[in-house]
């Protein structure tokens, strides 16, 4: 059984590296004490491979938000979630990356720092803190179409 687990882990890591081909691979970006886990992880039986860099990253989809029920809980980066700061959760962007989030409907935009993982609901690409969602005007609706663009990578912060 251990043999198959080792082989499976090797294949998973290989696939993650192949998926990030064409990007500059920086091993130090995979784990940084202040940034938390940057290695492949599994949630709901799905494997996710964090990117070694957010450089050039653009994505369109639905944004949601989270607030008081998670306030002061630990995030995936290890820091405590503060719903009154400009932060967000993303499945694969490096921890510490800064992302410009623009709401498609009204053109409003905010810049948030990635400090958590998620959202893990189908069709959602980013989970915003209460403050970020409020500035974009999505508190009442709960979900909105957005465009996200990495504006500063975690490597630039280290």
Chimera marker file (.cmm) of the C-alpha trace (Angstrom):
<marker_set name="trace">
<marker id="1" x="0.000" y="0.000" z="0.000" r="1" g="1" b="0" radius="0.5"/>
<marker id="2" x="2.846" y="2.407" z="0.864" r="1" g="1" b="0" radius="0.5"/>
<marker id="3" x="4.444" y="1.667" z="-2.498" r="1" g="1" b="0" radius="0.5"/>
<marker id="4" x="1.283" y="2.818" z="-4.320" r="1" g="1" b="0" radius="0.5"/>
<marker id="5" x="0.991" y="5.913" z="-2.121" r="1" g="1" b="0" radius="0.5"/>
<marker id="6" x="4.566" y="6.890" z="-2.981" r="1" g="1" b="0" radius="0.5"/>
<marker id="7" x="3.999" y="6.311" z="-6.685" r="1" g="1" b="0" radius="0.5"/>
<marker id="8" x="0.730" y="8.295" z="-6.569" r="1" g="1" b="0" radius="0.5"/>
<marker id="9" x="2.419" y="11.216" z="-4.808" r="1" g="1" b="0" radius="0.5"/>
<marker id="10" x="5.256" y="11.171" z="-7.365" r="1" g="1" b="0" radius="0.5"/>
<marker id="11" x="2.749" y="11.240" z="-10.251" r="1" g="1" b="0" radius="0.5"/>
<marker id="12" x="0.768" y="14.080" z="-8.640" r="1" g="1" b="0" radius="0.5"/>
<marker id="13" x="3.847" y="16.242" z="-8.120" r="1" g="1" b="0" radius="0.5"/>
<marker id="14" x="5.006" y="15.483" z="-11.671" r="1" g="1" b="0" radius="0.5"/>
<marker id="15" x="1.621" y="16.548" z="-13.061" r="1" g="1" b="0" radius="0.5"/>
<marker id="16" x="1.751" y="19.780" z="-11.052" r="1" g="1" b="0" radius="0.5"/>
<marker id="17" x="5.194" y="20.545" z="-12.442" r="1" g="1" b="0" radius="0.5"/>
<marker id="18" x="4.074" y="19.759" z="-15.990" r="1" g="1" b="0" radius="0.5"/>
<marker id="19" x="1.013" y="22.007" z="-15.522" r="1" g="1" b="0" radius="0.5"/>
<marker id="20" x="3.265" y="24.881" z="-14.540" r="1" g="1" b="0" radius="0.5"/>
<marker id="21" x="5.636" y="24.344" z="-17.515" r="1" g="1" b="0" radius="0.5"/>
<marker id="22" x="6.545" y="27.561" z="-19.239" r="1" g="1" b="0" radius="0.5"/>
<marker id="23" x="6.550" y="29.442" z="-15.944" r="1" g="1" b="0" radius="0.5"/>
<marker id="24" x="9.701" y="30.146" z="-14.023" r="1" g="1" b="0" radius="0.5"/>
<marker id="25" x="9.924" y="27.548" z="-11.301" r="1" g="1" b="0" radius="0.5"/>
<marker id="26" x="11.184" y="28.902" z="-7.989" r="1" g="1" b="0" radius="0.5"/>
<marker id="27" x="11.409" y="26.190" z="-5.314" r="1" g="1" b="0" radius="0.5"/>
<marker id="28" x="11.631" y="28.777" z="-2.524" r="1" g="1" b="0" radius="0.5"/>
<marker id="29" x="8.131" y="29.934" z="-3.485" r="1" g="1" b="0" radius="0.5"/>
<marker id="30" x="6.641" y="26.532" z="-2.688" r="1" g="1" b="0" radius="0.5"/>
<marker id="31" x="7.183" y="26.964" z="1.046" r="1" g="1" b="0" radius="0.5"/>
<marker id="32" x="7.924" y="30.195" z="2.818" r="1" g="1" b="0" radius="0.5"/>
<marker id="33" x="7.551" y="30.382" z="6.631" r="1" g="1" b="0" radius="0.5"/>
<marker id="34" x="5.485" y="33.575" z="6.475" r="1" g="1" b="0" radius="0.5"/>
<marker id="35" x="3.343" y="32.417" z="3.549" r="1" g="1" b="0" radius="0.5"/>
<marker id="36" x="2.329" y="28.942" z="4.704" r="1" g="1" b="0" radius="0.5"/>
<marker id="37" x="1.718" y="25.851" z="2.576" r="1" g="1" b="0" radius="0.5"/>
<marker id="38" x="2.441" y="26.161" z="-1.088" r="1" g="1" b="0" radius="0.5"/>
<marker id="39" x="2.455" y="22.481" z="-1.961" r="1" g="1" b="0" radius="0.5"/>
<marker id="40" x="-0.298" y="20.391" z="-3.593" r="1" g="1" b="0" radius="0.5"/>
<marker id="41" x="-3.310" y="19.812" z="-1.330" r="1" g="1" b="0" radius="0.5"/>
<marker id="42" x="-6.557" y="17.872" z="-1.465" r="1" g="1" b="0" radius="0.5"/>
<marker id="43" x="-10.072" y="19.026" z="-0.582" r="1" g="1" b="0" radius="0.5"/>
<marker id="44" x="-13.255" y="17.055" z="-1.256" r="1" g="1" b="0" radius="0.5"/>
<marker id="45" x="-11.201" y="14.390" z="-3.053" r="1" g="1" b="0" radius="0.5"/>
<marker id="46" x="-9.869" y="16.940" z="-5.577" r="1" g="1" b="0" radius="0.5"/>
<marker id="47" x="-6.164" y="17.762" z="-5.790" r="1" g="1" b="0" radius="0.5"/>
<marker id="48" x="-5.033" y="21.378" z="-6.252" r="1" g="1" b="0" radius="0.5"/>
<marker id="49" x="-1.544" y="22.515" z="-7.277" r="1" g="1" b="0" radius="0.5"/>
<marker id="50" x="-0.624" y="26.045" z="-6.150" r="1" g="1" b="0" radius="0.5"/>
<marker id="51" x="1.199" y="27.991" z="-8.839" r="1" g="1" b="0" radius="0.5"/>
<marker id="52" x="4.863" y="28.830" z="-8.243" r="1" g="1" b="0" radius="0.5"/>
<marker id="53" x="4.120" y="32.381" z="-9.427" r="1" g="1" b="0" radius="0.5"/>
<marker id="54" x="1.080" y="34.547" z="-10.114" r="1" g="1" b="0" radius="0.5"/>
<marker id="55" x="2.885" y="36.458" z="-12.867" r="1" g="1" b="0" radius="0.5"/>
<marker id="56" x="0.552" y="37.032" z="-15.833" r="1" g="1" b="0" radius="0.5"/>
<marker id="57" x="-2.394" y="35.308" z="-14.125" r="1" g="1" b="0" radius="0.5"/>
<marker id="58" x="-5.891" y="36.423" z="-15.285" r="1" g="1" b="0" radius="0.5"/>
<marker id="59" x="-9.187" y="34.644" z="-14.607" r="1" g="1" b="0" radius="0.5"/>
<marker id="60" x="-12.900" y="35.403" z="-15.024" r="1" g="1" b="0" radius="0.5"/>
<marker id="61" x="-15.694" y="33.872" z="-12.987" r="1" g="1" b="0" radius="0.5"/>
<marker id="62" x="-17.825" y="34.239" z="-9.873" r="1" g="1" b="0" radius="0.5"/>
<marker id="63" x="-16.671" y="35.790" z="-6.604" r="1" g="1" b="0" radius="0.5"/>
<marker id="64" x="-18.257" y="35.122" z="-3.236" r="1" g="1" b="0" radius="0.5"/>
<marker id="65" x="-17.391" y="36.417" z="0.219" r="1" g="1" b="0" radius="0.5"/>
<marker id="66" x="-16.956" y="35.247" z="3.784" r="1" g="1" b="0" radius="0.5"/>
<marker id="67" x="-17.177" y="37.161" z="7.034" r="1" g="1" b="0" radius="0.5"/>
<marker id="68" x="-18.097" y="36.860" z="10.689" r="1" g="1" b="0" radius="0.5"/>
<marker id="69" x="-18.423" y="33.053" z="10.846" r="1" g="1" b="0" radius="0.5"/>
<marker id="70" x="-14.703" y="32.782" z="9.950" r="1" g="1" b="0" radius="0.5"/>
<marker id="71" x="-13.481" y="35.955" z="11.701" r="1" g="1" b="0" radius="0.5"/>
<marker id="72" x="-10.357" y="35.228" z="13.809" r="1" g="1" b="0" radius="0.5"/>
<marker id="73" x="-10.063" y="31.619" z="12.573" r="1" g="1" b="0" radius="0.5"/>
<marker id="74" x="-6.759" y="30.453" z="11.105" r="1" g="1" b="0" radius="0.5"/>
<marker id="75" x="-6.416" y="30.711" z="7.335" r="1" g="1" b="0" radius="0.5"/>
<marker id="76" x="-4.440" y="28.309" z="5.146" r="1" g="1" b="0" radius="0.5"/>
<marker id="77" x="-1.478" y="30.712" z="5.387" r="1" g="1" b="0" radius="0.5"/>
<marker id="78" x="-1.507" y="30.363" z="9.167" r="1" g="1" b="0" radius="0.5"/>
<marker id="79" x="-2.593" y="33.917" z="9.928" r="1" g="1" b="0" radius="0.5"/>
<marker id="80" x="-5.914" y="34.730" z="11.560" r="1" g="1" b="0" radius="0.5"/>
<marker id="81" x="-8.700" y="35.808" z="9.196" r="1" g="1" b="0" radius="0.5"/>
<marker id="82" x="-9.824" y="39.403" z="9.669" r="1" g="1" b="0" radius="0.5"/>
<marker id="83" x="-13.015" y="40.174" z="7.781" r="1" g="1" b="0" radius="0.5"/>
<marker id="84" x="-12.158" y="43.902" z="7.943" r="1" g="1" b="0" radius="0.5"/>
<marker id="85" x="-8.975" y="43.626" z="5.844" r="1" g="1" b="0" radius="0.5"/>
<marker id="86" x="-8.523" y="43.383" z="2.085" r="1" g="1" b="0" radius="0.5"/>
<marker id="87" x="-7.803" y="39.656" z="1.742" r="1" g="1" b="0" radius="0.5"/>
<marker id="88" x="-9.127" y="36.718" z="-0.254" r="1" g="1" b="0" radius="0.5"/>
<marker id="89" x="-9.001" y="32.966" z="-0.766" r="1" g="1" b="0" radius="0.5"/>
<marker id="90" x="-7.947" y="31.382" z="-4.058" r="1" g="1" b="0" radius="0.5"/>
<marker id="91" x="-7.371" y="27.733" z="-4.942" r="1" g="1" b="0" radius="0.5"/>
<marker id="92" x="-4.008" y="28.069" z="-6.697" r="1" g="1" b="0" radius="0.5"/>
<marker id="93" x="-2.443" y="31.542" z="-6.529" r="1" g="1" b="0" radius="0.5"/>
<marker id="94" x="0.607" y="31.724" z="-4.254" r="1" g="1" b="0" radius="0.5"/>
<marker id="95" x="0.011" y="32.887" z="-0.700" r="1" g="1" b="0" radius="0.5"/>
<marker id="96" x="0.962" y="36.537" z="-0.379" r="1" g="1" b="0" radius="0.5"/>
<marker id="97" x="0.101" y="37.401" z="-3.990" r="1" g="1" b="0" radius="0.5"/>
<marker id="98" x="-1.831" y="40.594" z="-4.637" r="1" g="1" b="0" radius="0.5"/>
<marker id="99" x="-4.790" y="40.416" z="-7.005" r="1" g="1" b="0" radius="0.5"/>
<marker id="100" x="-6.877" y="43.159" z="-8.607" r="1" g="1" b="0" radius="0.5"/>
<marker id="101" x="-10.535" y="42.088" z="-8.508" r="1" g="1" b="0" radius="0.5"/>
<marker id="102" x="-12.898" y="43.961" z="-10.846" r="1" g="1" b="0" radius="0.5"/>
<marker id="103" x="-16.656" y="43.505" z="-10.691" r="1" g="1" b="0" radius="0.5"/>
<marker id="104" x="-17.897" y="43.155" z="-14.263" r="1" g="1" b="0" radius="0.5"/>
<marker id="105" x="-21.312" y="44.783" z="-13.676" r="1" g="1" b="0" radius="0.5"/>
<marker id="106" x="-20.194" y="48.114" z="-12.202" r="1" g="1" b="0" radius="0.5"/>
<marker id="107" x="-16.456" y="48.294" z="-13.004" r="1" g="1" b="0" radius="0.5"/>
<marker id="108" x="-15.478" y="48.733" z="-9.350" r="1" g="1" b="0" radius="0.5"/>
<marker id="109" x="-12.162" y="47.175" z="-8.404" r="1" g="1" b="0" radius="0.5"/>
<marker id="110" x="-10.151" y="46.414" z="-5.277" r="1" g="1" b="0" radius="0.5"/>
<marker id="111" x="-6.740" y="44.929" z="-4.606" r="1" g="1" b="0" radius="0.5"/>
<marker id="112" x="-6.617" y="42.014" z="-2.163" r="1" g="1" b="0" radius="0.5"/>
<marker id="113" x="-3.868" y="39.805" z="-0.738" r="1" g="1" b="0" radius="0.5"/>
<marker id="114" x="-4.266" y="36.031" z="-1.045" r="1" g="1" b="0" radius="0.5"/>
<marker id="115" x="-3.990" y="34.475" z="2.424" r="1" g="1" b="0" radius="0.5"/>
<marker id="116" x="-6.363" y="31.504" z="2.277" r="1" g="1" b="0" radius="0.5"/>
<marker id="117" x="-7.481" y="28.619" z="0.061" r="1" g="1" b="0" radius="0.5"/>
<marker id="118" x="-10.900" y="28.299" z="-1.546" r="1" g="1" b="0" radius="0.5"/>
<marker id="119" x="-13.636" y="28.723" z="-2.531" r="1" g="1" b="0" radius="0.5"/>
<marker id="120" x="-14.467" y="25.067" z="-3.043" r="1" g="1" b="0" radius="0.5"/>
<marker id="121" x="-17.940" y="25.545" z="-4.542" r="1" g="1" b="0" radius="0.5"/>
<marker id="122" x="-18.419" y="24.867" z="-8.228" r="1" g="1" b="0" radius="0.5"/>
<marker id="123" x="-18.123" y="27.910" z="-10.476" r="1" g="1" b="0" radius="0.5"/>
<marker id="124" x="-16.508" y="30.229" z="-7.915" r="1" g="1" b="0" radius="0.5"/>
<marker id="125" x="-12.972" y="31.468" z="-8.447" r="1" g="1" b="0" radius="0.5"/>
<marker id="126" x="-12.301" y="33.714" z="-5.437" r="1" g="1" b="0" radius="0.5"/>
<marker id="127" x="-13.666" y="34.181" z="-1.924" r="1" g="1" b="0" radius="0.5"/>
<marker id="128" x="-13.356" y="37.794" z="-0.743" r="1" g="1" b="0" radius="0.5"/>
<marker id="129" x="-13.226" y="39.175" z="2.771" r="1" g="1" b="0" radius="0.5"/>
<marker id="130" x="-16.288" y="41.115" z="3.939" r="1" g="1" b="0" radius="0.5"/>
<marker id="131" x="-14.483" y="44.451" z="3.447" r="1" g="1" b="0" radius="0.5"/>
<marker id="132" x="-13.454" y="43.662" z="-0.147" r="1" g="1" b="0" radius="0.5"/>
<marker id="133" x="-16.954" y="42.404" z="-1.011" r="1" g="1" b="0" radius="0.5"/>
<marker id="134" x="-18.528" y="45.513" z="0.516" r="1" g="1" b="0" radius="0.5"/>
<marker id="135" x="-16.340" y="47.819" z="-1.588" r="1" g="1" b="0" radius="0.5"/>
<marker id="136" x="-17.341" y="45.904" z="-4.733" r="1" g="1" b="0" radius="0.5"/>
<marker id="137" x="-21.023" y="46.061" z="-3.759" r="1" g="1" b="0" radius="0.5"/>
<marker id="138" x="-21.681" y="42.308" z="-3.544" r="1" g="1" b="0" radius="0.5"/>
<marker id="139" x="-22.664" y="41.884" z="0.120" r="1" g="1" b="0" radius="0.5"/>
<marker id="140" x="-26.436" y="41.661" z="-0.462" r="1" g="1" b="0" radius="0.5"/>
<marker id="141" x="-26.275" y="39.545" z="-3.605" r="1" g="1" b="0" radius="0.5"/>
<marker id="142" x="-23.529" y="37.287" z="-2.226" r="1" g="1" b="0" radius="0.5"/>
<marker id="143" x="-22.024" y="36.343" z="-5.584" r="1" g="1" b="0" radius="0.5"/>
<marker id="144" x="-20.933" y="38.439" z="-8.575" r="1" g="1" b="0" radius="0.5"/>
<marker id="145" x="-19.085" y="38.096" z="-11.881" r="1" g="1" b="0" radius="0.5"/>
<marker id="146" x="-15.515" y="39.328" z="-11.613" r="1" g="1" b="0" radius="0.5"/>
<marker id="147" x="-12.201" y="39.454" z="-13.432" r="1" g="1" b="0" radius="0.5"/>
<marker id="148" x="-9.101" y="38.822" z="-11.357" r="1" g="1" b="0" radius="0.5"/>
<marker id="149" x="-5.576" y="39.749" z="-12.345" r="1" g="1" b="0" radius="0.5"/>
<marker id="150" x="-2.394" y="39.154" z="-10.356" r="1" g="1" b="0" radius="0.5"/>
<marker id="151" x="-0.685" y="42.503" z="-9.815" r="1" g="1" b="0" radius="0.5"/>
<marker id="152" x="2.202" y="41.456" z="-7.562" r="1" g="1" b="0" radius="0.5"/>
<marker id="153" x="3.580" y="38.006" z="-6.983" r="1" g="1" b="0" radius="0.5"/>
<marker id="154" x="4.482" y="36.539" z="-3.598" r="1" g="1" b="0" radius="0.5"/>
<marker id="155" x="8.134" y="36.316" z="-4.686" r="1" g="1" b="0" radius="0.5"/>
<marker id="156" x="8.310" y="40.107" z="-4.913" r="1" g="1" b="0" radius="0.5"/>
<marker id="157" x="7.316" y="40.302" z="-1.249" r="1" g="1" b="0" radius="0.5"/>
<marker id="158" x="9.923" y="37.873" z="0.073" r="1" g="1" b="0" radius="0.5"/>
<link id1="1" id2="2" r="1" g="1" b="0" radius="0.2"/>
<link id1="2" id2="3" r="1" g="1" b="0" radius="0.2"/>
<link id1="3" id2="4" r="1" g="1" b="0" radius="0.2"/>
<link id1="4" id2="5" r="1" g="1" b="0" radius="0.2"/>
<link id1="5" id2="6" r="1" g="1" b="0" radius="0.2"/>
<link id1="6" id2="7" r="1" g="1" b="0" radius="0.2"/>
<link id1="7" id2="8" r="1" g="1" b="0" radius="0.2"/>
<link id1="8" id2="9" r="1" g="1" b="0" radius="0.2"/>
<link id1="9" id2="10" r="1" g="1" b="0" radius="0.2"/>
<link id1="10" id2="11" r="1" g="1" b="0" radius="0.2"/>
<link id1="11" id2="12" r="1" g="1" b="0" radius="0.2"/>
<link id1="12" id2="13" r="1" g="1" b="0" radius="0.2"/>
<link id1="13" id2="14" r="1" g="1" b="0" radius="0.2"/>
<link id1="14" id2="15" r="1" g="1" b="0" radius="0.2"/>
<link id1="15" id2="16" r="1" g="1" b="0" radius="0.2"/>
<link id1="16" id2="17" r="1" g="1" b="0" radius="0.2"/>
<link id1="17" id2="18" r="1" g="1" b="0" radius="0.2"/>
<link id1="18" id2="19" r="1" g="1" b="0" radius="0.2"/>
<link id1="19" id2="20" r="1" g="1" b="0" radius="0.2"/>
<link id1="20" id2="21" r="1" g="1" b="0" radius="0.2"/>
<link id1="21" id2="22" r="1" g="1" b="0" radius="0.2"/>
<link id1="22" id2="23" r="1" g="1" b="0" radius="0.2"/>
<link id1="23" id2="24" r="1" g="1" b="0" radius="0.2"/>
<link id1="24" id2="25" r="1" g="1" b="0" radius="0.2"/>
<link id1="25" id2="26" r="1" g="1" b="0" radius="0.2"/>
<link id1="26" id2="27" r="1" g="1" b="0" radius="0.2"/>
<link id1="27" id2="28" r="1" g="1" b="0" radius="0.2"/>
<link id1="28" id2="29" r="1" g="1" b="0" radius="0.2"/>
<link id1="29" id2="30" r="1" g="1" b="0" radius="0.2"/>
<link id1="30" id2="31" r="1" g="1" b="0" radius="0.2"/>
<link id1="31" id2="32" r="1" g="1" b="0" radius="0.2"/>
<link id1="32" id2="33" r="1" g="1" b="0" radius="0.2"/>
<link id1="33" id2="34" r="1" g="1" b="0" radius="0.2"/>
<link id1="34" id2="35" r="1" g="1" b="0" radius="0.2"/>
<link id1="35" id2="36" r="1" g="1" b="0" radius="0.2"/>
<link id1="36" id2="37" r="1" g="1" b="0" radius="0.2"/>
<link id1="37" id2="38" r="1" g="1" b="0" radius="0.2"/>
<link id1="38" id2="39" r="1" g="1" b="0" radius="0.2"/>
<link id1="39" id2="40" r="1" g="1" b="0" radius="0.2"/>
<link id1="40" id2="41" r="1" g="1" b="0" radius="0.2"/>
<link id1="41" id2="42" r="1" g="1" b="0" radius="0.2"/>
<link id1="42" id2="43" r="1" g="1" b="0" radius="0.2"/>
<link id1="43" id2="44" r="1" g="1" b="0" radius="0.2"/>
<link id1="44" id2="45" r="1" g="1" b="0" radius="0.2"/>
<link id1="45" id2="46" r="1" g="1" b="0" radius="0.2"/>
<link id1="46" id2="47" r="1" g="1" b="0" radius="0.2"/>
<link id1="47" id2="48" r="1" g="1" b="0" radius="0.2"/>
<link id1="48" id2="49" r="1" g="1" b="0" radius="0.2"/>
<link id1="49" id2="50" r="1" g="1" b="0" radius="0.2"/>
<link id1="50" id2="51" r="1" g="1" b="0" radius="0.2"/>
<link id1="51" id2="52" r="1" g="1" b="0" radius="0.2"/>
<link id1="52" id2="53" r="1" g="1" b="0" radius="0.2"/>
<link id1="53" id2="54" r="1" g="1" b="0" radius="0.2"/>
<link id1="54" id2="55" r="1" g="1" b="0" radius="0.2"/>
<link id1="55" id2="56" r="1" g="1" b="0" radius="0.2"/>
<link id1="56" id2="57" r="1" g="1" b="0" radius="0.2"/>
<link id1="57" id2="58" r="1" g="1" b="0" radius="0.2"/>
<link id1="58" id2="59" r="1" g="1" b="0" radius="0.2"/>
<link id1="59" id2="60" r="1" g="1" b="0" radius="0.2"/>
<link id1="60" id2="61" r="1" g="1" b="0" radius="0.2"/>
<link id1="61" id2="62" r="1" g="1" b="0" radius="0.2"/>
<link id1="62" id2="63" r="1" g="1" b="0" radius="0.2"/>
<link id1="63" id2="64" r="1" g="1" b="0" radius="0.2"/>
<link id1="64" id2="65" r="1" g="1" b="0" radius="0.2"/>
<link id1="65" id2="66" r="1" g="1" b="0" radius="0.2"/>
<link id1="66" id2="67" r="1" g="1" b="0" radius="0.2"/>
<link id1="67" id2="68" r="1" g="1" b="0" radius="0.2"/>
<link id1="68" id2="69" r="1" g="1" b="0" radius="0.2"/>
<link id1="69" id2="70" r="1" g="1" b="0" radius="0.2"/>
<link id1="70" id2="71" r="1" g="1" b="0" radius="0.2"/>
<link id1="71" id2="72" r="1" g="1" b="0" radius="0.2"/>
<link id1="72" id2="73" r="1" g="1" b="0" radius="0.2"/>
<link id1="73" id2="74" r="1" g="1" b="0" radius="0.2"/>
<link id1="74" id2="75" r="1" g="1" b="0" radius="0.2"/>
<link id1="75" id2="76" r="1" g="1" b="0" radius="0.2"/>
<link id1="76" id2="77" r="1" g="1" b="0" radius="0.2"/>
<link id1="77" id2="78" r="1" g="1" b="0" radius="0.2"/>
<link id1="78" id2="79" r="1" g="1" b="0" radius="0.2"/>
<link id1="79" id2="80" r="1" g="1" b="0" radius="0.2"/>
<link id1="80" id2="81" r="1" g="1" b="0" radius="0.2"/>
<link id1="81" id2="82" r="1" g="1" b="0" radius="0.2"/>
<link id1="82" id2="83" r="1" g="1" b="0" radius="0.2"/>
<link id1="83" id2="84" r="1" g="1" b="0" radius="0.2"/>
<link id1="84" id2="85" r="1" g="1" b="0" radius="0.2"/>
<link id1="85" id2="86" r="1" g="1" b="0" radius="0.2"/>
<link id1="86" id2="87" r="1" g="1" b="0" radius="0.2"/>
<link id1="87" id2="88" r="1" g="1" b="0" radius="0.2"/>
<link id1="88" id2="89" r="1" g="1" b="0" radius="0.2"/>
<link id1="89" id2="90" r="1" g="1" b="0" radius="0.2"/>
<link id1="90" id2="91" r="1" g="1" b="0" radius="0.2"/>
<link id1="91" id2="92" r="1" g="1" b="0" radius="0.2"/>
<link id1="92" id2="93" r="1" g="1" b="0" radius="0.2"/>
<link id1="93" id2="94" r="1" g="1" b="0" radius="0.2"/>
<link id1="94" id2="95" r="1" g="1" b="0" radius="0.2"/>
<link id1="95" id2="96" r="1" g="1" b="0" radius="0.2"/>
<link id1="96" id2="97" r="1" g="1" b="0" radius="0.2"/>
<link id1="97" id2="98" r="1" g="1" b="0" radius="0.2"/>
<link id1="98" id2="99" r="1" g="1" b="0" radius="0.2"/>
<link id1="99" id2="100" r="1" g="1" b="0" radius="0.2"/>
<link id1="100" id2="101" r="1" g="1" b="0" radius="0.2"/>
<link id1="101" id2="102" r="1" g="1" b="0" radius="0.2"/>
<link id1="102" id2="103" r="1" g="1" b="0" radius="0.2"/>
<link id1="103" id2="104" r="1" g="1" b="0" radius="0.2"/>
<link id1="104" id2="105" r="1" g="1" b="0" radius="0.2"/>
<link id1="105" id2="106" r="1" g="1" b="0" radius="0.2"/>
<link id1="106" id2="107" r="1" g="1" b="0" radius="0.2"/>
<link id1="107" id2="108" r="1" g="1" b="0" radius="0.2"/>
<link id1="108" id2="109" r="1" g="1" b="0" radius="0.2"/>
<link id1="109" id2="110" r="1" g="1" b="0" radius="0.2"/>
<link id1="110" id2="111" r="1" g="1" b="0" radius="0.2"/>
<link id1="111" id2="112" r="1" g="1" b="0" radius="0.2"/>
<link id1="112" id2="113" r="1" g="1" b="0" radius="0.2"/>
<link id1="113" id2="114" r="1" g="1" b="0" radius="0.2"/>
<link id1="114" id2="115" r="1" g="1" b="0" radius="0.2"/>
<link id1="115" id2="116" r="1" g="1" b="0" radius="0.2"/>
<link id1="116" id2="117" r="1" g="1" b="0" radius="0.2"/>
<link id1="117" id2="118" r="1" g="1" b="0" radius="0.2"/>
<link id1="118" id2="119" r="1" g="1" b="0" radius="0.2"/>
<link id1="119" id2="120" r="1" g="1" b="0" radius="0.2"/>
<link id1="120" id2="121" r="1" g="1" b="0" radius="0.2"/>
<link id1="121" id2="122" r="1" g="1" b="0" radius="0.2"/>
<link id1="122" id2="123" r="1" g="1" b="0" radius="0.2"/>
<link id1="123" id2="124" r="1" g="1" b="0" radius="0.2"/>
<link id1="124" id2="125" r="1" g="1" b="0" radius="0.2"/>
<link id1="125" id2="126" r="1" g="1" b="0" radius="0.2"/>
<link id1="126" id2="127" r="1" g="1" b="0" radius="0.2"/>
<link id1="127" id2="128" r="1" g="1" b="0" radius="0.2"/>
<link id1="128" id2="129" r="1" g="1" b="0" radius="0.2"/>
<link id1="129" id2="130" r="1" g="1" b="0" radius="0.2"/>
<link id1="130" id2="131" r="1" g="1" b="0" radius="0.2"/>
<link id1="131" id2="132" r="1" g="1" b="0" radius="0.2"/>
<link id1="132" id2="133" r="1" g="1" b="0" radius="0.2"/>
<link id1="133" id2="134" r="1" g="1" b="0" radius="0.2"/>
<link id1="134" id2="135" r="1" g="1" b="0" radius="0.2"/>
<link id1="135" id2="136" r="1" g="1" b="0" radius="0.2"/>
<link id1="136" id2="137" r="1" g="1" b="0" radius="0.2"/>
<link id1="137" id2="138" r="1" g="1" b="0" radius="0.2"/>
<link id1="138" id2="139" r="1" g="1" b="0" radius="0.2"/>
<link id1="139" id2="140" r="1" g="1" b="0" radius="0.2"/>
<link id1="140" id2="141" r="1" g="1" b="0" radius="0.2"/>
<link id1="141" id2="142" r="1" g="1" b="0" radius="0.2"/>
<link id1="142" id2="143" r="1" g="1" b="0" radius="0.2"/>
<link id1="143" id2="144" r="1" g="1" b="0" radius="0.2"/>
<link id1="144" id2="145" r="1" g="1" b="0" radius="0.2"/>
<link id1="145" id2="146" r="1" g="1" b="0" radius="0.2"/>
<link id1="146" id2="147" r="1" g="1" b="0" radius="0.2"/>
<link id1="147" id2="148" r="1" g="1" b="0" radius="0.2"/>
<link id1="148" id2="149" r="1" g="1" b="0" radius="0.2"/>
<link id1="149" id2="150" r="1" g="1" b="0" radius="0.2"/>
<link id1="150" id2="151" r="1" g="1" b="0" radius="0.2"/>
<link id1="151" id2="152" r="1" g="1" b="0" radius="0.2"/>
<link id1="152" id2="153" r="1" g="1" b="0" radius="0.2"/>
<link id1="153" id2="154" r="1" g="1" b="0" radius="0.2"/>
<link id1="154" id2="155" r="1" g="1" b="0" radius="0.2"/>
<link id1="155" id2="156" r="1" g="1" b="0" radius="0.2"/>
<link id1="156" id2="157" r="1" g="1" b="0" radius="0.2"/>
<link id1="157" id2="158" r="1" g="1" b="0" radius="0.2"/>
</marker_set>
